[in-house]
Amino acid sequence: MDLVTGHTYWPHTLEKKPVYPAVEEDLECDVLVIGGGMAGAMSSYMLHKSGLDTILVDGTTVAGGSSSANTGLIQFFNDKTLTSCIHTYGEQNGVTFYKLCEEAVNTLADIMTLENIEGAVTRRESLYLASSDSDLSMLKEEYDNLRKYGFDVEFWEAADLADKFSFTKPGAIFAKGDAALNPFRCVHGLVSSSASSGMRVYEHTRIESRKDTEEGIVFYTKDRHRIRAKHAVYATGYETQEMKPNANAKLLTSYALVTEPLPEITNWYRECMIWETARPYLYMRTTDDNRIVIGGEDEPMMGEHDRINRLPVKQKLLLDQARAMFPHLDLRVAYAWSAVFGETHDGYPLIGSQPEFPNSTFALIYGGNGAVYATIAADIIKRKLCGEEPHPAAHYFRFNRPSRTLPFTISRERKEAPSAAGKA
């Protein structure tokens, strides 16, 4: 599956990208992690740190797939609001999910500090804008629920926004405690840290088949080398749908661009990350070198050829929207790309086992908060494989969770359309 079309920005931020060999002999391990993106990097990192003999393989290169197209907004916010989660799943479930996301943002930032992974995470606030007056009641209800359950948020009126930005909107939630991520540096930093302490990492190693045995699993690479593992973690992202389609998953096409660096970014309060209530939504953030990342304009899944043709049109639409909000900034496109993006119909990622794959766990971090979900998934998997107390919320994300009769909504009245892709 061709995941990314165009020219992505993040690989250009890492001058000396680590390179790993392909598998050239038969191997054995406790756990084989398949996939070198965010989910695979975080899962292998936690498993290796816990003392399990872990091997990480990727069919192409580490961070070479969706991670290079990730726009890097990591938040306790989700495309499915807290209010909607409570309406759909109940109070305890919805609030716990949001608290897990809040904790995961902090965990991810702490790991970057612990491992001295420079330039990967910058703590930022978020601004969730009401796109129109009709969204105000929903946004205020969301603010009330966030405040009720202890999240650090403020509600800003139109006058507050006009005072702090070059645009105004009917209202917004200003949230503290989020972060901007450089996904390429993050993934490579995690893998490099693990490799430096003994974890085996292989690139250009595509798994072609598997054979289940009493001792575990035997995997066969494209070159017919064998990797024997007691357990496997599939962190294979959107390509998993070609191997084992899941009814709860849906694939979309998303678009993003990065501007040329600006001499100064003004009339943008604390360079907070911005997104909105409209669906599909526009979202924006800044980078450490004074660029602006702009994303959105999601539409149904299409092939690589169609994505190539659509990219110039979507690039102009995204740039025009950003210019309308920041007319004083000279915004010029330096990088632009389109990418496959996955989400689930019920708004939660897919983490757990599937009966057709014994001794295996899947970490499918579908949704606009992927780096956060990857951190949650890694903790769930680590606890399971290390024989620890099970994660108390693991059942929220299992593949056979009950289907929900309530709609996926951002308010009680308005159905939520597909979200903007791949914030993180």
SEVOLO-365460 format. One line per 4 residues: number of its first residue (from 0); for each residue z, y negated, x negated of C-alpha. Coordinates in steps of 0.25 Angstrom, whole numbers, plus 5000, padded with zeros to 4 digits. Example, Ala and Ser with C-alpha at 12.3 -4.5 7.8 and 13.67 -1.06 7.14 Angstrom:
2
0 = 5031/5018/4951 ~ 5029/5004/4945
This chain:
424
0 = 5000/5000/5000 ~ 4996/4986/4995 ~ 5009/4978/4997 ~ 5005/4965/4991
4 = 4993/4956/4990 ~ 4991/4943/4983 ~ 4999/4937/4971 ~ 5014/4938/4972
8 = 5023/4929/4964 ~ 5035/4937/4960 ~ 5029/4945/4949 ~ 5026/4932/4941
12 = 5041/4929/4940 ~ 5044/4941/4931 ~ 5038/4939/4918 ~ 5041/4953/4912
16 = 5040/4963/4923 ~ 5047/4977/4919 ~ 5037/4988/4918 ~ 5041/5003/4921
20 = 5033/5016/4917 ~ 5027/5026/4927 ~ 5033/5039/4929 ~ 5027/5049/4918
24 = 5036/5061/4919 ~ 5045/5068/4929 ~ 5058/5062/4933 ~ 5071/5064/4940
28 = 5081/5055/4946 ~ 5092/5053/4956 ~ 5084/5043/4964 ~ 5069/5039/4964
32 = 5067/5025/4970 ~ 5053/5023/4974 ~ 5048/5009/4974 ~ 5050/4998/4964
36 = 5052/4986/4974 ~ 5065/4979/4979 ~ 5070/4991/4987 ~ 5067/5001/4975
40 = 5073/4992/4964 ~ 5086/4989/4972 ~ 5088/5003/4976 ~ 5085/5009/4962
44 = 5094/4998/4956 ~ 5106/5002/4965 ~ 5104/5017/4963 ~ 5102/5016/4948
48 = 5115/5007/4947 ~ 5122/5018/4955 ~ 5119/5028/4945 ~ 5108/5036/4951
52 = 5097/5040/4942 ~ 5086/5032/4949 ~ 5071/5031/4946 ~ 5062/5019/4952
56 = 5047/5021/4954 ~ 5037/5012/4959 ~ 5022/5015/4962 ~ 5017/5002/4956
60 = 5027/4993/4949 ~ 5041/4988/4952 ~ 5041/4976/4961 ~ 5026/4977/4962
64 = 5025/4979/4977 ~ 5032/4971/4989 ~ 5043/4966/4979 ~ 5032/4957/4973
68 = 5029/4951/4986 ~ 5043/4949/4991 ~ 5046/4934/4993 ~ 5061/4936/4990
72 = 5069/4930/5001 ~ 5082/4939/5002 ~ 5091/4935/5013 ~ 5102/4941/5022
76 = 5093/4936/5033 ~ 5082/4946/5038 ~ 5070/4945/5046 ~ 5078/4951/5058
80 = 5089/4941/5060 ~ 5104/4944/5061 ~ 5103/4941/5076 ~ 5092/4950/5078
84 = 5098/4961/5070 ~ 5111/4960/5079 ~ 5103/4960/5092 ~ 5095/4972/5087
88 = 5105/4981/5079 ~ 5119/4975/5084 ~ 5129/4966/5077 ~ 5134/4975/5067
92 = 5121/4980/5062 ~ 5114/4967/5062 ~ 5125/4959/5055 ~ 5127/4971/5044
96 = 5112/4970/5041 ~ 5113/4955/5038 ~ 5126/4957/5030 ~ 5119/4968/5022
100 = 5107/4958/5019 ~ 5117/4947/5015 ~ 5124/4957/5006 ~ 5111/4962/5000
104 = 5106/4948/4996 ~ 5119/4946/4988 ~ 5118/4960/4982 ~ 5104/4958/4978
108 = 5107/4944/4971 ~ 5119/4951/4964 ~ 5111/4962/4958 ~ 5101/4952/4953
112 = 5113/4945/4946 ~ 5119/4958/4941 ~ 5107/4962/4935 ~ 5103/4949/4929
116 = 5089/4949/4937 ~ 5085/4935/4935 ~ 5077/4927/4945 ~ 5078/4938/4956
120 = 5087/4931/4966 ~ 5091/4917/4969 ~ 5101/4914/4980 ~ 5095/4906/4991
124 = 5098/4901/5005 ~ 5089/4904/5017 ~ 5084/4896/5028 ~ 5079/4903/5041
128 = 5071/4892/5049 ~ 5069/4891/5064 ~ 5054/4891/5065 ~ 5054/4884/5078
132 = 5064/4879/5089 ~ 5063/4892/5096 ~ 5069/4899/5085 ~ 5081/4890/5084
136 = 5090/4898/5094 ~ 5087/4911/5087 ~ 5090/4905/5073 ~ 5103/4899/5078
140 = 5107/4913/5084 ~ 5104/4919/5070 ~ 5113/4908/5063 ~ 5124/4911/5073
144 = 5124/4926/5070 ~ 5123/4923/5055 ~ 5135/4914/5055 ~ 5143/4923/5064
148 = 5141/4935/5054 ~ 5144/4927/5042 ~ 5131/4923/5036 ~ 5130/4910/5028
152 = 5121/4902/5036 ~ 5119/4888/5042 ~ 5110/4883/5054 ~ 5102/4871/5050
156 = 5096/4862/5061 ~ 5082/4855/5059 ~ 5088/4843/5053 ~ 5095/4851/5042
160 = 5082/4857/5039 ~ 5075/4844/5038 ~ 5085/4839/5029 ~ 5084/4850/5019
164 = 5069/4854/5020 ~ 5055/4848/5021 ~ 5054/4854/5034 ~ 5062/4856/5047
168 = 5064/4867/5057 ~ 5072/4868/5070 ~ 5083/4875/5062 ~ 5087/4886/5052
172 = 5097/4895/5046 ~ 5101/4892/5032 ~ 5107/4905/5026 ~ 5114/4906/5012
176 = 5115/4919/5004 ~ 5101/4923/5002 ~ 5092/4923/4990 ~ 5078/4922/4985
180 = 5073/4934/4977 ~ 5062/4936/4966 ~ 5059/4951/4971 ~ 5051/4954/4958
184 = 5062/4950/4949 ~ 5072/4957/4958 ~ 5065/4970/4958 ~ 5062/4971/4944
188 = 5076/4966/4940 ~ 5082/4977/4948 ~ 5073/4988/4942 ~ 5073/4983/4928
192 = 5089/4983/4928 ~ 5089/4997/4933 ~ 5079/5002/4923 ~ 5086/4995/4912
196 = 5099/5004/4915 ~ 5091/5017/4916 ~ 5084/5018/4930 ~ 5070/5023/4928
200 = 5059/5015/4934 ~ 5044/5019/4935 ~ 5032/5010/4940 ~ 5018/5015/4944
204 = 5025/5028/4949 ~ 5020/5031/4963 ~ 5027/5043/4970 ~ 5016/5052/4977
208 = 5025/5062/4983 ~ 5039/5069/4984 ~ 5044/5083/4986 ~ 5058/5085/4992
212 = 5067/5095/4985 ~ 5081/5100/4986 ~ 5085/5091/4974 ~ 5078/5079/4979
216 = 5064/5074/4978 ~ 5053/5076/4968 ~ 5043/5064/4968 ~ 5029/5065/4962
220 = 5023/5053/4956 ~ 5008/5050/4957 ~ 5007/5056/4943 ~ 5014/5068/4948
224 = 5027/5066/4940 ~ 5039/5070/4947 ~ 5052/5062/4950 ~ 5064/5070/4955
228 = 5074/5063/4963 ~ 5086/5066/4971 ~ 5083/5054/4980 ~ 5072/5044/4982
232 = 5072/5030/4987 ~ 5059/5025/4993 ~ 5058/5010/4991 ~ 5044/5010/4994
236 = 5043/4998/5003 ~ 5031/4996/5012 ~ 5023/5007/5006 ~ 5033/5017/5012
240 = 5026/5015/5025 ~ 5014/5022/5020 ~ 5023/5034/5016 ~ 5032/5035/5028
244 = 5030/5025/5039 ~ 5042/5020/5047 ~ 5041/5015/5061 ~ 5051/5004/5058
248 = 5043/4998/5047 ~ 5031/4988/5048 ~ 5022/4982/5037 ~ 5017/4968/5037
252 = 5010/4958/5028 ~ 5017/4946/5023 ~ 5013/4934/5014 ~ 5019/4926/5004
256 = 5016/4915/4993 ~ 5023/4908/4982 ~ 5019/4894/4978 ~ 5017/4887/4965
260 = 5030/4882/4959 ~ 5035/4868/4964 ~ 5041/4858/4955 ~ 5052/4856/4965
264 = 5056/4862/4979 ~ 5062/4851/4988 ~ 5066/4850/5002 ~ 5069/4864/5002
268 = 5084/4866/5004 ~ 5090/4874/4992 ~ 5076/4882/4992 ~ 5082/4891/5003
272 = 5073/4902/5008 ~ 5066/4899/5021 ~ 5061/4908/5032 ~ 5060/4906/5047
276 = 5061/4912/5061 ~ 5046/4912/5064 ~ 5039/4926/5063 ~ 5032/4928/5054
280 = 5041/4919/5046 ~ 5038/4909/5034 ~ 5048/4911/5022 ~ 5049/4903/5009
284 = 5058/4903/4997 ~ 5057/4896/4983 ~ 5057/4903/4969 ~ 5064/4900/4956
288 = 5051/4894/4951 ~ 5050/4884/4963 ~ 5039/4891/4970 ~ 5040/4894/4985
292 = 5038/4908/4991 ~ 5032/4907/5005 ~ 5030/4920/5014 ~ 5027/4925/5028
296 = 5015/4926/5037 ~ 5018/4940/5040 ~ 5007/4948/5048 ~ 5004/4963/5051
300 = 5002/4973/5039 ~ 4988/4972/5033 ~ 4981/4978/5021 ~ 4979/4972/5008
304 = 4965/4966/5011 ~ 4969/4959/5023 ~ 4982/4954/5016 ~ 4973/4948/5005
308 = 4964/4941/5015 ~ 4976/4935/5023 ~ 4984/4930/5011 ~ 4977/4917/5009
312 = 4979/4914/5024 ~ 4993/4917/5024 ~ 4996/4910/5011 ~ 4991/4897/5017
316 = 4999/4899/5030 ~ 5012/4901/5021 ~ 5009/4889/5012 ~ 5006/4880/5024
320 = 5019/4884/5031 ~ 5027/4881/5018 ~ 5020/4868/5016 ~ 5023/4864/5030
324 = 5038/4866/5027 ~ 5038/4860/5013 ~ 5026/4850/5013 ~ 5031/4842/5001
328 = 5030/4854/4992 ~ 5017/4857/4985 ~ 5015/4872/4988 ~ 5004/4880/4982
332 = 5002/4895/4982 ~ 5004/4902/4969 ~ 5006/4917/4974 ~ 5003/4923/4987
336 = 5003/4937/4993 ~ 5004/4946/5005 ~ 5012/4958/5006 ~ 5015/4970/5014
340 = 5029/4968/5021 ~ 5037/4978/5029 ~ 5048/4976/5039 ~ 5054/4985/5050
344 = 5054/4983/5065 ~ 5069/4983/5066 ~ 5071/4973/5054 ~ 5079/4982/5045
348 = 5074/4989/5032 ~ 5072/5004/5031 ~ 5082/5011/5022 ~ 5086/5026/5022
352 = 5080/5040/5023 ~ 5069/5046/5030 ~ 5069/5061/5034 ~ 5055/5063/5028
356 = 5060/5059/5014 ~ 5073/5067/5010 ~ 5082/5062/4999 ~ 5075/5048/5000
360 = 5079/5034/5005 ~ 5070/5023/5009 ~ 5072/5008/5006 ~ 5062/5001/5014
364 = 5066/4987/5014 ~ 5057/4982/5024 ~ 5059/4967/5029 ~ 5059/4953/5024
368 = 5073/4955/5017 ~ 5068/4966/5008 ~ 5076/4964/4995 ~ 5089/4963/5004
372 = 5085/4976/5011 ~ 5082/4982/4997 ~ 5096/4979/4993 ~ 5102/4985/5005
376 = 5094/4997/5004 ~ 5098/5000/4989 ~ 5112/4999/4993 ~ 5110/5009/5005
380 = 5102/5019/4996 ~ 5112/5018/4984 ~ 5124/5021/4993 ~ 5117/5033/4999
384 = 5112/5039/4985 ~ 5125/5036/4978 ~ 5133/5043/4988 ~ 5141/5031/4992
388 = 5145/5027/5006 ~ 5133/5024/5014 ~ 5129/5010/5017 ~ 5135/5006/5030
392 = 5122/5000/5035 ~ 5112/5010/5030 ~ 5109/5015/5044 ~ 5104/5002/5048
396 = 5091/5004/5039 ~ 5089/5019/5041 ~ 5075/5023/5045 ~ 5079/5030/5058
400 = 5087/5019/5063 ~ 5086/5017/5078 ~ 5074/5009/5083 ~ 5079/4996/5090
404 = 5075/4992/5104 ~ 5078/4978/5102 ~ 5067/4969/5096 ~ 5067/4964/5082
408 = 5070/4949/5085 ~ 5074/4936/5079 ~ 5080/4932/5092 ~ 5082/4938/5106
412 = 5070/4932/5112 ~ 5060/4932/5100 ~ 5054/4944/5094 ~ 5053/4944/5079
416 = 5039/4945/5073 ~ 5036/4951/5059 ~ 5044/4944/5048 ~ 5039/4938/5036
420 = 5038/4948/5025 ~ 5045/4951/5012 ~ 5055/4940/5011 ~ 5062/4950/5001
